């Protein structure tokens, strides 16, 4: 069974959940296409680390999304990340052997999240990002940073079953 990142729902607004996430440790690969980045991350959790330790898969898989002409706050960073199980800290997580894989700690934060199904194609991500921003703007909730795509299923799962979410960090 795959571990799922736990969160607390603080508020529901239309189809959006405002969630509080705990501190997380991520294994991150930057500036590669999804399939290539996924491969590096999968090898890391499969034991390509200095401890030769297998690490349980945790969902969601997180990636940044460059969404053209939506908001001016997009930084353009391009990454994919696996969340490490909560038992790991930045200090005790197995160090990657491959220099493309970096460990990063993310502080606890609040995210506004909109869930959707499908293969998370670019046009779907753009549409859901616009929808999320529209709802947040209507309720005068300010976003921070770039949109985050969270995927919960492997690529071989049919699109109509896949769970995806688009999110922004928010202050509430």
PyMOL commands that set and color helices and strands:
alter all, ss='L'
color gray80, all
select helices_A, chain A and resi 34-45+122-138
alter helices_A, ss='H'
color red, helices_A
select strands_A, chain A and resi 3-4+7-13+16-21+24-30+58-59+61-64+79-83+102-106+109-117+143-151+163-170
alter strands_A, ss='S'
color yellow, strands_A
deselect
rebuild
show_as cartoon
